[in-house]
Amino acid sequence: MALLEALKSDAFYVGAIGSRMNCARRRERLGLFDLTVDQIERLHAPIGMYIGAQTPPEIAVAIVAEMTAVRRNVPVLQNHDMRNAPP
């Protein structure tokens, strides 16, 4: 429920932890509520910039990095989908 309210708010960043598959299912479920497509697209999930983070401190750095980029209107040039793309 907190996620629904956050997506309706004017928060500059709304993120959710989870695997890419879990995040895709979450987006589908959000569509069942009174959210617009634009509101659902505001969700940063999986949360954080993809930097290969594995430990809690590394994950925290990835999250803060993405939040900072969004806050400063800097495009995040790398995302989770890019890690499986051919070089």
C-alpha positions in Angstrom: 0.0 0.0 0.0 2.9 2.4 0.7 4.1 1.8 -2.8 0.7 2.8 -4.3 0.8 6.1 -2.3 4.4 6.8 -3.1 3.7 6.5 -6.9 0.8 8.9 -6.6 2.9 11.4 -4.7 5.4 14.0 -6.0 8.4 12.0 -4.6 11.3 12.4 -7.0 12.3 8.7 -6.7 10.2 5.6 -5.9 12.0 2.3 -6.0 11.4 -1.4 -5.1 13.8 -4.2 -4.4 13.4 -7.5 -6.1 14.4 -9.6 -9.1 13.6 -8.5 -12.6 10.9 -11.1 -12.8 9.4 -10.2 -9.5 9.5 -6.5 -10.5 7.7 -7.3 -13.7 5.0 -9.1 -11.9 4.7 -6.2 -9.4 4.1 -3.8 -12.3 1.4 -6.0 -13.6 -0.3 -6.1 -10.2 0.0 -2.3 -9.9 -2.0 -2.0 -13.1 -5.0 -3.5 -11.2 -5.1 -0.5 -9.0 -6.1 3.1 -9.8 -2.7 4.1 -11.1 -1.9 5.5 -14.5 0.7 4.0 -16.8 2.8 7.1 -16.2 2.6 6.5 -12.4 3.6 2.9 -12.8 6.5 3.9 -15.1 7.9 6.1 -12.3 8.8 2.9 -10.4 12.5 2.2 -10.4 12.7 -1.6 -10.0 14.8 -3.4 -9.5 16.1 -0.5 -7.4 19.6 0.9 -8.0 22.0 1.4 -10.9 23.3 -1.9 -12.2 27.0 -2.1 -11.1 27.2 -5.8 -10.3 26.5 -5.2 -6.6 26.2 -8.3 -4.4 26.8 -7.3 -0.8 24.5 -5.0 1.2 27.0 -2.1 1.2 27.4 -2.4 -2.6 23.6 -2.6 -3.1 23.3 0.6 -1.0 25.9 2.4 -3.2 24.0 1.3 -6.3 20.7 2.7 -4.9 22.2 6.0 -3.8 24.0 6.3 -7.2 20.7 5.9 -9.1 18.8 8.2 -6.7 21.5 10.9 -7.1 21.4 10.6 -10.9 17.6 11.0 -10.9 17.7 13.9 -8.5 20.2 15.7 -10.6 18.4 14.9 -13.9 21.4 12.9 -15.2 20.3 10.1 -17.5 21.1 6.6 -16.1 22.9 5.2 -19.1 23.0 1.6 -17.8 20.2 -0.5 -16.6 19.6 -4.1 -15.5 18.5 -5.2 -19.0 21.9 -4.2 -20.4 23.8 -6.8 -18.4 22.6 -9.6 -20.7 23.1 -7.6 -23.9 26.0 -8.6 -26.2 29.0 -6.2 -26.0 
